[in-house]
């Protein structure tokens, strides 16, 4: 039993996500954060020099084969920071591939802070911009980690200027690199003048060499060649004068980003990054919600807007992801539940707000990627897994009273639509169940046309179809074929403010061959082109054609 108050327990939580463009080194950084936090004993790079050691956060077969992350995962560990406080870190590892941006968006709804990883040679890349915009929409503060200093990098000032100009963030350098690649000497801390030397890996060696202990920059001449030491001391003065000093309040408000540097592969700068997360990343924040009457209540009063404090006594939270078959030996189905308040105890009963169903949570899970253990208790900021059989969906709100509803998580209109059918016609019913399961997880959008028997599946990118085919084969023993569909766009439809259900029925009757329903039975219009979407929206002004649909 914790001796701390609910607010104090919440205050020692740090729930953060790592976002990056593909190949910026996100998965390697994840492993080395876990290593620095004492959560694992060894970290191996994906396909590192013949080892192909499995990464801690990638558990799906396709992830292990390709060395990419295509599923969000959660890792929880306790680490005592430099101030002597034992803090709980909940690391949310997001998919690195742009085809899985919707999964990343959902994961960011559960994060209080984001670590933005940039490749020191490439700077800000397209996927970085997309993910940054999601963080800005949700007011998530960002810590920047510029990775791969062990390779030749861009000029550091150019990288900071790019952050300022393209992201409209004030970069506050916390450390400054002394060169990069083969010339990398180390890095110096702004303000303190502490120098952290870098140890090169000996040629032909398979073992890493530990980096020397930090020391004052003034005493670090032995790590430099002629003229380099004096040049770095001058650079330090220039940077301290030319860039703003880190201000935590400005960071929390989303105006400033502290910038750290390092090499995840060489475990350089990782301890400093973990210390920054522990010191600066915010604890769980107050979350807006609505208090609503149970679904079966007649003449229910109007919902009341409320704010849920992390120290609030009632257990509340929301499901931001559902993952099936993490353990191939058990056809499990785990809902990832981000707690917003309260003190959860194993065996508690929680109610689903939108259905009124009650769940006895007897086997809650704390995650360590694909490894897991029973969670006896949890607090605001923690992520626990709730095993269930289709009861929980992405966006569901849970609480002890069943009256609290958090903002829903949106579904986004897919960019590619394809038909899917199973090669063995006798397995058609099995295919329906499998596709519905994947759609409930958020792996794909599933549309059932009102006319015809083929399912239409939608995705952001082609890799999602490959993941679908892989999982349908591995987990459901279904050999499927994806074929081009005649449709280019899917739009959810509903009457506008001045429209009626009769207007919706009139439209659906005239375009019945192109009408479908999604997994929630919501009506969807399948357009053959973007021109057709614009044409019908002009013809039917009392119908709203939307690219997003909120569920929750």
MOBELUR-V284855 format. One record per backbone hydrogen bond with DSSP energy under -0.5 kcal/mol. NH is the residue of the N-H (numbers start at 1). CO is the residue of the C=O. E is the energy in kcal/mol with one decimal. If there is no record, write none. Layout:
# MOBELUR-V284855
[[NH;CO;E] [NH;CO;E]]
This chain:
# MOBELUR-V284855
[[9;5;-2.6] [10;6;-2.5] [11;7;-2.1] [12;8;-0.9] [12;9;-0.7] [13;10;-1.8] [14;88;-2.4] [16;14;-0.7] [16;90;-2.1] [17;113;-2.2] [18;92;-1.6] [19;17;-0.5] [19;115;-2.6] [21;117;-0.6] [24;21;-1.6] [29;25;-2.3] [30;26;-2.5] [31;27;-2.0] [32;28;-2.0] [33;29;-2.2] [34;30;-2.0] [35;31;-2.1] [36;32;-2.6] [37;33;-2.1] [38;35;-1.4] [39;34;-2.8] [40;34;-0.9] [48;45;-1.8] [49;47;-0.8] [50;47;-0.5] [51;48;-2.6] [53;45;-0.5] [59;57;-0.6] [64;60;-2.1] [65;61;-2.2] [66;62;-1.9] [67;63;-2.0] [68;63;-0.8] [70;68;-0.6] [73;93;-2.1] [75;91;-2.4] [76;367;-1.9] [77;89;-2.3] [79;87;-2.7] [81;79;-0.6] [81;85;-2.4] [84;81;-2.4] [87;79;-2.6] [87;85;-0.8] [88;12;-2.2] [89;77;-3.3] [89;87;-0.6] [90;14;-2.9] [90;88;-0.5] [91;75;-3.3] [91;89;-0.7] [92;16;-3.1] [92;90;-0.6] [93;73;-2.4] [93;91;-0.8] [94;18;-1.0] [94;92;-0.6] [96;69;-1.3] [97;69;-1.2] [100;97;-2.0] [101;98;-1.3] [104;100;-1.7] [105;101;-2.4] [106;102;-2.1] [107;103;-2.0] [108;104;-2.3] [109;105;-1.0] [109;106;-0.6] [110;106;-0.5] [110;107;-1.6] [111;108;-0.9] [112;15;-2.8] [113;15;-0.8] [114;141;-2.2] [115;17;-3.0] [116;114;-0.7] [116;143;-2.7] [117;19;-2.6] [117;115;-0.7] [118;116;-0.5] [118;145;-2.3] [119;123;-0.7] [120;147;-2.3] [122;119;-0.8] [123;119;-3.2] [128;125;-0.6] [129;125;-1.8] [130;126;-1.9] [131;127;-2.4] [132;128;-2.4] [133;129;-2.1] [134;130;-1.5] [135;131;-2.1] [136;132;-2.5] [137;133;-2.3] [138;134;-1.6] [139;136;-1.1] [140;135;-2.8] [141;112;-0.6] [141;139;-0.6] [143;114;-2.7] [144;258;-2.5] [145;116;-2.9] [146;144;-0.5] [146;260;-3.0] [147;118;-3.2] [147;145;-0.8] [149;262;-1.8] [151;148;-1.6] [154;120;-2.6] [158;155;-0.5] [159;155;-1.8] [160;156;-2.1] [161;157;-2.5] [162;158;-1.9] [163;159;-1.9] [164;160;-2.2] [165;161;-2.6] [166;162;-2.7] [167;162;-0.5] [167;163;-1.5] [168;164;-0.6] [169;163;-1.0] [170;255;-2.6] [171;169;-0.8] [172;257;-2.5] [173;171;-0.6] [174;259;-2.6] [175;259;-1.2] [176;188;-2.1] [178;186;-3.1] [179;177;-1.0] [181;149;-2.8] [181;151;-1.0] [183;180;-1.7] [184;181;-1.5] [185;178;-2.6] [186;178;-0.7] [187;196;-1.7] [188;176;-2.5] [189;194;-3.0] [190;174;-2.7] [192;190;-1.0] [193;189;-2.2] [195;215;-3.5] [196;187;-3.3] [197;195;-0.7] [198;185;-2.3] [200;198;-0.6] [202;200;-0.5] [205;202;-2.1] [215;195;-2.3] [217;193;-2.8] [219;216;-1.6] [220;217;-1.8] [223;220;-1.8] [224;221;-1.9] [228;225;-1.8] [229;225;-0.8] [231;227;-1.7] [232;228;-2.3] [233;229;-1.9] [234;230;-2.0] [235;231;-2.3] [236;232;-2.6] [237;233;-1.6] [238;234;-2.1] [239;235;-2.9] [240;236;-2.4] [241;237;-1.6] [242;238;-2.1] [243;239;-2.1] [251;247;-2.0] [252;248;-2.8] [253;249;-1.7] [254;251;-1.4] [255;250;-2.6] [256;250;-1.0] [257;170;-2.2] [259;172;-2.2] [260;144;-2.8] [260;258;-0.5] [262;146;-1.8] [263;268;-2.4] [267;264;-1.4] [268;263;-2.6] [269;267;-0.5] [273;269;-1.5] [274;270;-2.7] [275;271;-2.2] [276;272;-2.0] [277;273;-2.3] [278;274;-2.3] [279;275;-2.1] [280;276;-3.0] [281;276;-0.8] [281;277;-1.2] [284;10;-0.7] [287;308;-2.1] [289;306;-2.5] [290;405;-2.5] [291;304;-2.8] [292;290;-0.7] [292;403;-3.2] [297;294;-2.0] [300;297;-0.6] [304;291;-2.1] [306;289;-2.7] [308;287;-3.0] [309;307;-0.7] [312;309;-2.0] [316;314;-0.5] [316;341;-1.4] [317;398;-1.6] [318;338;-1.8] [319;396;-2.6] [320;318;-0.6] [320;336;-2.0] [321;336;-0.9] [322;441;-0.6] [323;334;-3.1] [325;332;-2.5] [328;326;-0.7] [330;327;-1.9] [332;327;-0.5] [332;330;-3.0] [334;323;-3.2] [335;386;-2.1] [336;321;-3.3] [336;334;-0.5] [337;335;-0.7] [337;384;-3.1] [338;318;-2.6] [338;336;-0.6] [339;337;-0.6] [339;382;-2.6] [340;316;-2.9] [341;316;-1.3] [342;310;-0.9] [342;312;-1.1] [343;313;-0.7] [344;342;-0.5] [344;378;-2.7] [346;376;-2.2] [347;361;-3.2] [348;345;-2.0] [350;359;-2.5] [351;399;-3.3] [352;357;-2.9] [353;351;-0.5] [353;397;-2.8] [356;352;-2.7] [359;350;-3.4] [361;348;-3.0] [361;359;-0.8] [362;360;-1.5] [365;385;-2.3] [366;373;-3.0] [367;383;-0.5] [368;371;-2.8] [369;74;-2.3] [370;56;-0.7] [371;368;-2.3] [373;366;-1.6] [375;364;-2.2] [376;374;-0.7] [378;344;-1.5] [380;342;-0.6] [381;339;-2.3] [382;379;-2.6] [384;337;-2.1] [385;365;-2.9] [386;335;-2.7] [387;385;-0.6] [388;333;-2.4] [390;388;-0.5] [394;440;-0.7] [395;319;-3.0] [396;393;-1.9] [398;317;-2.4] [399;351;-1.7] [400;315;-1.3] [405;290;-2.8] [407;288;-0.6] [409;551;-1.9] [411;549;-3.0] [413;547;-2.8] [415;459;-1.4] [416;459;-2.4] [418;457;-2.6] [419;483;-2.8] [420;455;-1.8] [421;481;-1.9] [423;479;-2.7] [425;423;-0.8] [427;424;-2.4] [428;425;-1.4] [431;427;-2.2] [432;428;-1.9] [433;429;-1.9] [434;430;-2.2] [435;431;-2.9] [436;432;-2.2] [437;433;-2.0] [438;434;-2.2] [439;435;-2.4] [440;436;-2.2] [441;437;-1.3] [442;438;-0.8] [442;439;-0.6] [443;438;-2.2] [444;438;-0.7] [445;458;-2.3] [447;456;-3.1] [448;517;-2.7] [449;447;-0.7] [449;454;-0.6] [450;515;-2.6] [455;420;-0.9] [456;447;-2.7] [457;418;-3.0] [457;455;-0.5] [458;445;-2.6] [459;416;-2.1] [464;461;-1.1] [465;461;-0.6] [465;462;-0.9] [466;462;-1.4] [467;463;-2.3] [468;464;-2.4] [469;465;-2.7] [470;466;-2.4] [471;467;-2.7] [472;468;-2.9] [473;469;-1.9] [474;470;-2.7] [475;471;-2.8] [476;471;-0.8] [476;472;-0.8] [477;473;-0.8] [478;472;-2.3] [480;478;-0.8] [481;421;-2.9] [483;419;-2.5] [485;417;-1.0] [488;527;-2.8] [489;527;-2.0] [491;525;-2.2] [492;546;-1.9] [493;523;-1.7] [494;544;-1.3] [496;542;-2.4] [499;496;-1.6] [504;500;-1.6] [505;501;-2.7] [506;502;-2.3] [507;503;-2.1] [508;504;-2.7] [509;505;-2.1] [510;506;-1.6] [511;507;-1.7] [512;509;-0.8] [514;511;-2.0] [515;512;-1.8] [516;524;-2.3] [517;448;-1.4] [518;522;-1.8] [521;518;-2.1] [524;516;-2.8] [525;491;-3.1] [526;514;-2.9] [526;524;-0.5] [527;489;-2.3] [527;525;-0.7] [533;529;-1.6] [534;530;-2.1] [535;531;-2.4] [536;532;-2.7] [537;533;-1.9] [538;534;-1.4] [539;535;-1.9] [540;536;-2.1] [543;540;-1.8] [544;494;-3.5] [545;543;-0.5] [546;492;-2.7] [546;544;-0.6] [549;411;-2.0] [551;409;-1.5]]
